[in-house]
């Protein structure tokens, strides 16, 4: 069941499903919540799932001016405060992962755990295997037809607004995000960094993201691209649920995690 909520920045469409602890699914750029179809039922069986659509995506209207990850992160904070009203897990794919990172760094009080899939923290020129792919994209290119077909039937701005949105999103991709490893170091929530082994984000960049977040785990999905949640849904869903459900990663021979303080329960003196 879908509904709108009037946030300070934009009137936002969202759907909910399931019961339990709150979990936000943050979709990718150009996409709608439709792309979470392979995850929705499995996650809603264990959590109260919220699926908001960001400004200029899906049922949520565009706004004046350019798009930015910072503005969309602020929309997400507003959504958490106005609709969820409790700390939540964030699961973000691609652009949704970028937004999850920004929110987790800025508002740790609102976040339980984080999963990011195919996310980058620097612009395409620094993070992508083939950054020139966006230079070849144009509003009518074949590469964007898949996204246009999702956008036009549901947007409140009308199908004729598609070229405007396409330009805004491509402009954002070329110059954003501009996070630093110091920014990522402010994330305190346990975070699972996930990517396909043939993702459009380089594995080197994904590893740099993993290393910058102090309490992070890394999962590289075999035989998968940037569309891992669609290509390997059973594995991706299991990884998400395992991460959200476990207390902490405990290994027999820790290296990176060996320097972490012992849990409070182990340090008690009687």
Steps between C-alpha positions, in 0.01 A plus 500: 500500500645835398457851635656845493662685786569874481864540598669841522688444174254303288167317509624143514334176392566185702368152558523274806483127558564252780547543874787517745800730525496774234707460184528753215564379146666782302482443125758587236523799270235534228316211668180449696421269789394249235865394471490360856251234388741210561579618856172636625322182612803341668585816695137575589473154654741615772474881509264792458620611158467861383552575131520875428550639150737797487442839343476474118463120520187292456187652653694776678513830308809686389601822676645826375874512446761229470496167677752415768568203724514735798145625439373145455677391818326784684168380354580153636571641847168687484327176398655310791389766745150559359392151391722233658547681833762254624857400416497279191716275288596648163547284190609709202579397144722718279378861552297373793822365650667839467208661682517233771868582557431873530212448743694249710795739531285802588228346719624191682212540745256402224687194373524141622691317225587579140531298178632670186501324163705629206554835673773755428617787718679697226385613151495268200837624375665363816284199578375334183659239278389695190419858608456607138178296483306798633648735243344277233158512659242739364138547593380281211774239508421130505676469836234717664192340341466251787488785751271719290251214478481488880481877540236612251197295619521612863660845519268782614705739283384345172692297242625818331712577809726199440775691309531745790537225758740302282729802466489577873588144603783467248642835613489380860676175412785681325587729791376321811535362762805665654534312826841443655634207698481730802126543436458124481699462819218675688267208429458300820219266392601144408518512120501234231668617179384287207579503128488269201832355390441672164348820639526834319663631820858375510583238759786723614252780579267258677789375715598860583141559617509185712831598658384855580199388707631371831229242571460360149475164332560432130308274262590459133216316325637252245362497149326834546512853361368830637159329489589235757164527687322404178756247380571314827199584720512194727867559587461877535195461724678247719800729540276791596300297751812345653659840547192659651435203727843433646637671810860532381745338261709256700786317330762260628800686359417873478745742338314821414260452793766394750557857618139563594418541869363190666121494548387647830375162624850352466657790693284474813683453828315315773 
